[in-house]
Every structure is written in C-alpha cells, then in structure tokens.
Amino acid sequence: MAIDGIAGSENRSSGAFGESVLLEVPLGTVAKDSETGEVLFEITDDGEKKVLVPGGRGGLGNWHFANSVNRTPQYAQPGEPGMEQWIVLELKVLADVGLVGFPNAGKSTFLSVISAAKPEIADYAFTTLVPNLGVVNYRDYRSFIVADIPGIIEGASEGKGLGHRFLRHIERNATLLFLIPADSADHKKEFLTLLSELEKFNPELLVKQRIVAISKADMLDDELKDEIRNHMKGMEVMFFSSVTEQGVGELIDLLWATVSAEV
C-alpha cells in the first residue's frame, strides 16, 4: 500500500507527498498484478527503479487559493490517499548457462566442481529445491554464471514435481546445458522428454542455444561412448565426469565459446 499524501495547511504550506517505500529486489524480479496475472514490469538492470504503487500527492496550502477577493483563505487542500494494490513479485534467475536435467543427473555436483558454489548434494531426487548460481572463472579474468535448476520430471510443464515453480527460471538463461547421466536407460529418449517439457512450458525456449552432455562418463569405456553417439546421431554430445574431471575442461571451453558468441 502506498503512503497517503499530507494535507496542505496555512502559512503558505503545501502538504508533503506520500513518503516512498523502497524495496530492493534481485535482478530478474518480475512484478505481476495478483488478480489478472498481467506482467507490470521486470527488473533486469542494476540500479533500475520502477514505481509499483504511487503514493498520494500532497495537498495544496491555503496560499494557492488566494485571489483578489480572498487574499488569505482559511482553507487548504487535503492530501490524496495512497493507492492500495496486491502485487506478486516473482524471481526468474538470470544466468548465462542453465543446467537442465532429470533429478540425479549430476547438475549440482557439476556446479560444485566448476565454481565455488556449494549446493546440497545427495543420492536422492529433488536434492536441489532452490536454484543455485555459480560463477565460473575462465581464462584471462573472464567469467560466466551457471544456474543449477532443480530437476525436471515428465509432466513438469503441467505442474508435476516442482513443475512451474522452477521451469520459469530456465527462461532467463542464454544457453541451456542438458545433462543426461551415463546410466540412463535411454539417453536419447531422456533428452527428447526434457526438450518436450520445455516446449510445452514455453516454445520460445527451443530457440535458445543448447548443448548436450553425458555426465558420470567415468562409468563408460570408449565402446559405450560410441554406442551413445550412434544412438544420438545428429547431435553433438560431450562426455564428462565431475568425479574424475574427465572432459570438464573441454565442456567449460565449449560453454564459454557459446556464451561469448551470444554477447
């Protein structure tokens, strides 16, 4: 609710406007009308300011109403009441790379290896309940931001699992890194299922740059890797292991090349 304006008074005094209440929010915050769902604005730049609800204007003092007949009027204008409105503030994480995969695909472990982020890691589904951000320090003091998005399941676009609660964060990532674990029963099917859920949620997500990587690759020999490549024919597939760090450097190089090309 915005603050009421102060009434004007005598001695040429106009009332003060309703005092501003400043809310500091993270970049990526979206303001929506709670009744209609209409997006009012988005905060995407550091230091950007927007007015959610305007405060009441201060009333004019008695001097404003003076005229040739009444030189010292004994009345002043009351202040306007502040507006009242319910607003929903929704955060969409801003990152260069978003990690997309089913629960236990190795997203959190990968983020902990390539950055200083310390997400919770455990061998059960939905360990990650909030998006985690990590800054990856690259060569020559360059860096980029990676977001670990909580795991998607089939039906997430319809609200299953963590559903819409976290799919919205993927909209803010410039590049999507799909992680498919080496021990998946069907790597191609898992990738296509993830892609389908994103398309159902927002078809524009398919326009984003995407990279496909097989995690936990220390479980695979060269023959199994070739089988996966043949099965996922038509896609460039990277292999890496967060445990042994096999292929991690090459994957970071590819991420940087993709992110920097988007700038």
C-alpha positions as CSV (number, residue, x, y, z in Angstrom):
1,M,0.0,0.0,0.0
2,A,1.3,3.5,-0.9
3,I,1.5,6.2,1.8
4,D,-1.2,8.9,1.9
5,G,-0.3,12.5,0.9
6,I,-0.2,15.1,3.7
7,A,-2.9,17.8,3.8
8,G,-1.9,21.4,2.9
9,S,-2.1,23.9,5.7
10,E,-1.9,27.6,6.5
11,N,1.1,29.9,6.2
12,R,1.6,29.0,2.5
13,S,2.4,25.4,3.4
14,S,1.6,22.7,0.9
15,G,1.5,19.1,2.2
16,A,4.2,16.6,1.5
17,F,3.8,13.8,-1.0
18,G,3.4,10.3,0.4
19,E,6.8,9.0,1.5
20,S,8.4,6.4,-0.8
21,V,9.0,2.9,0.5
22,L,11.9,1.3,-1.4
23,L,12.1,-2.4,-1.9
24,E,15.4,-3.8,-3.0
25,V,14.9,-6.9,-5.2
26,P,17.3,-9.2,-7.1
27,L,17.8,-8.8,-10.8
28,G,15.3,-10.9,-12.7
29,T,12.4,-10.0,-10.5
30,V,9.0,-9.7,-12.3
31,A,6.1,-7.7,-10.9
32,K,2.6,-9.1,-11.7
33,D,-0.9,-8.0,-10.9
34,S,-2.2,-10.6,-8.4
35,E,-5.7,-10.6,-9.9
36,T,-5.1,-10.6,-13.6
37,G,-1.5,-12.1,-13.8
38,E,-0.5,-9.2,-16.1
39,V,3.2,-8.5,-16.1
40,L,3.7,-4.9,-15.0
41,F,7.5,-4.7,-15.4
42,E,10.7,-6.7,-15.0
43,I,13.9,-5.6,-13.2
44,T,16.9,-6.6,-15.5
45,D,19.4,-3.8,-14.9
46,D,21.5,-3.0,-11.8
47,G,20.1,0.1,-10.1
48,E,16.9,0.1,-12.1
49,K,13.9,1.7,-10.3
50,K,10.2,1.2,-11.0
51,V,7.1,2.5,-9.2
52,L,4.8,-0.3,-8.0
53,V,2.1,1.8,-6.4
54,P,2.2,5.7,-6.4
55,G,1.9,7.5,-3.1
56,G,-0.7,10.2,-2.6
57,R,0.0,13.7,-3.7
58,G,0.3,16.3,-1.0
59,G,-2.5,18.9,-0.7
60,L,-2.0,22.5,-1.7
61,G,-1.6,25.1,1.0
62,N,-4.0,27.9,1.7
63,W,-1.9,30.4,-0.3
64,H,-2.6,28.5,-3.5
65,F,-6.3,29.5,-3.3
66,A,-5.7,33.2,-2.7
67,N,-7.3,35.7,-5.1
68,S,-8.1,39.3,-5.4
69,V,-11.2,38.9,-3.3
70,N,-9.9,36.4,-0.7
71,R,-6.3,37.3,0.0
72,T,-5.8,35.0,3.0
73,P,-8.1,32.0,2.5
74,Q,-8.7,29.9,5.6
75,Y,-8.8,26.5,3.9
76,A,-6.3,24.2,2.2
77,Q,-6.5,21.1,0.1
78,P,-6.4,17.6,1.8
79,G,-3.7,15.2,0.7
80,E,-4.7,12.4,-1.7
81,P,-4.9,8.9,-0.3
82,G,-2.3,6.4,-1.4
83,M,-3.3,3.6,-3.7
84,E,-3.7,0.0,-2.4
85,Q,-3.0,-3.0,-4.7
86,W,-1.8,-6.6,-4.3
87,I,1.3,-7.2,-6.4
88,V,3.1,-10.6,-6.9
89,L,6.9,-10.4,-7.1
90,E,8.4,-13.4,-8.9
91,L,12.1,-14.1,-9.3
92,K,13.4,-15.6,-12.5
93,V,17.1,-16.4,-12.2
94,L,19.4,-14.6,-14.5
95,A,22.4,-16.7,-15.7
96,D,24.5,-17.3,-18.8
97,V,24.0,-21.1,-18.7
98,G,21.1,-23.1,-17.2
99,L,21.6,-26.8,-16.3
100,V,18.7,-28.9,-17.4
101,G,18.1,-32.5,-16.5
102,F,16.2,-35.0,-14.5
103,P,16.8,-35.4,-10.8
104,N,20.2,-37.0,-10.0
105,A,21.6,-36.1,-13.4
106,G,24.7,-34.7,-11.7
107,K,23.9,-31.0,-12.1
108,S,24.7,-29.9,-8.5
109,T,27.9,-31.9,-8.5
110,F,29.0,-30.4,-11.8
111,L,28.3,-26.9,-10.5
112,S,30.3,-27.5,-7.3
113,V,33.3,-28.7,-9.5
114,I,33.4,-25.7,-11.9
115,S,32.6,-23.0,-9.4
116,A,32.8,-22.0,-5.7
117,A,29.0,-22.8,-5.3
118,K,28.2,-25.4,-2.6
119,P,24.8,-26.8,-3.5
120,E,23.4,-29.7,-1.4
121,I,24.4,-33.0,-3.0
122,A,22.8,-36.3,-2.2
123,D,21.8,-39.5,-3.9
124,Y,18.0,-38.9,-4.0
125,A,15.6,-37.0,-6.2
126,F,15.0,-33.2,-5.7
127,T,18.0,-32.6,-3.5
128,T,18.0,-29.1,-5.1
129,L,14.9,-27.2,-4.0
130,V,16.1,-23.7,-4.9
131,P,18.1,-22.6,-8.0
132,N,21.8,-22.3,-7.2
133,L,24.1,-19.9,-9.0
134,G,27.8,-20.4,-9.5
135,V,30.4,-18.1,-11.1
136,V,32.8,-20.0,-13.4
137,N,36.2,-18.2,-13.6
138,Y,37.6,-18.6,-17.1
139,R,40.9,-17.6,-18.6
140,D,42.2,-14.0,-18.6
141,Y,39.9,-13.0,-15.7
142,R,36.8,-13.7,-17.7
143,S,33.8,-15.4,-16.1
144,F,30.2,-16.6,-16.7
145,I,27.3,-17.6,-14.5
146,V,25.8,-21.1,-14.4
147,A,22.4,-21.8,-12.7
148,D,21.6,-25.3,-11.3
149,I,17.9,-25.6,-11.9
150,P,16.0,-28.2,-9.8
151,G,15.4,-31.4,-11.6
152,I,12.6,-31.7,-14.2
153,I,10.4,-34.7,-14.5
154,E,8.0,-35.8,-17.2
155,G,4.8,-33.8,-16.7
156,A,6.7,-30.8,-15.2
157,S,5.1,-28.5,-17.7
158,E,1.7,-29.5,-16.2
159,G,2.9,-28.8,-12.7
160,K,4.1,-32.2,-11.7
161,G,7.1,-32.5,-9.4
162,L,8.4,-29.0,-8.8
163,G,6.7,-28.0,-12.1
164,H,6.1,-24.4,-12.9
165,R,7.8,-23.3,-9.7
166,F,11.2,-23.7,-11.4
167,L,10.7,-24.1,-15.1
168,R,10.3,-20.3,-15.2
169,H,14.0,-19.9,-14.2
170,I,15.1,-21.5,-17.5
171,E,13.6,-18.6,-19.4
172,R,16.3,-16.3,-18.2
173,N,19.3,-18.5,-19.3
174,A,21.0,-17.6,-22.5
175,T,22.3,-21.2,-23.1
176,L,20.9,-24.5,-21.9
177,L,23.2,-27.4,-20.9
178,F,21.2,-30.7,-21.0
179,L,22.8,-33.2,-18.6
180,I,22.0,-36.9,-19.3
181,P,23.6,-39.4,-16.9
182,A,25.6,-42.2,-18.3
183,D,23.5,-44.8,-16.5
184,S,20.3,-43.6,-18.2
185,A,18.2,-46.4,-19.7
186,D,17.7,-44.4,-22.9
187,H,19.8,-41.3,-23.4
188,K,18.0,-40.0,-26.5
189,K,14.5,-40.5,-25.0
190,E,15.5,-38.7,-21.8
191,F,16.8,-35.7,-23.9
192,L,13.7,-35.6,-26.0
193,T,11.5,-35.8,-22.9
194,L,13.3,-32.8,-21.4
195,L,13.0,-30.9,-24.6
196,S,9.3,-31.7,-24.8
197,E,8.6,-30.4,-21.3
198,L,10.4,-27.1,-22.1
199,E,8.4,-26.8,-25.4
200,K,5.1,-27.3,-23.6
201,F,6.0,-24.8,-20.9
202,N,7.3,-22.1,-23.4
203,P,8.0,-22.9,-27.1
204,E,10.5,-20.0,-27.2
205,L,12.9,-22.0,-25.0
206,L,13.7,-24.1,-28.1
207,V,15.2,-21.1,-29.7
208,K,18.0,-20.9,-27.1
209,Q,21.4,-22.4,-27.7
210,R,21.7,-25.8,-26.3
211,I,24.5,-28.3,-25.5
212,V,24.0,-32.0,-24.7
213,A,26.4,-33.6,-22.3
214,I,26.6,-37.1,-20.8
215,S,27.5,-36.9,-17.1
216,K,29.1,-39.6,-15.0
217,A,31.2,-40.6,-18.0
218,D,33.8,-42.4,-15.8
219,M,31.3,-45.3,-16.0
220,L,31.8,-45.6,-19.7
221,D,34.5,-47.1,-21.9
222,D,35.2,-45.9,-25.5
223,E,32.9,-48.6,-26.9
224,L,29.9,-47.5,-24.8
225,K,30.6,-43.9,-25.7
226,D,30.5,-44.7,-29.4
227,E,27.2,-46.6,-28.9
228,I,25.7,-43.5,-27.2
229,R,26.9,-41.2,-30.1
230,N,25.4,-43.5,-32.7
231,H,22.1,-43.6,-30.7
232,M,22.0,-39.8,-30.5
233,K,23.0,-39.4,-34.1
234,G,22.6,-35.8,-35.4
235,M,23.5,-34.2,-32.0
236,E,26.9,-33.1,-30.8
237,V,27.4,-34.9,-27.5
238,M,30.0,-34.1,-24.9
239,F,31.2,-36.6,-22.2
240,F,32.4,-35.6,-18.8
241,S,32.8,-36.8,-15.2
242,S,32.6,-34.5,-12.2
243,V,34.3,-37.2,-10.1
244,T,37.5,-37.6,-12.2
245,E,37.1,-34.2,-14.0
246,Q,37.5,-36.0,-17.3
247,G,36.2,-33.8,-20.1
248,V,35.2,-30.9,-17.7
249,G,37.8,-28.5,-19.2
250,E,36.6,-29.2,-22.7
251,L,33.0,-28.7,-21.7
252,I,33.8,-25.4,-20.0
253,D,35.6,-24.2,-23.2
254,L,32.5,-25.0,-25.2
255,L,30.2,-23.2,-22.7
256,W,32.4,-20.1,-22.8
257,A,32.6,-20.2,-26.7
258,T,28.8,-20.5,-26.8
259,V,28.1,-17.8,-24.2
260,S,30.6,-15.3,-25.5
261,A,29.2,-15.7,-29.0
262,E,25.7,-14.7,-27.6
263,V,27.0,-11.4,-26.3
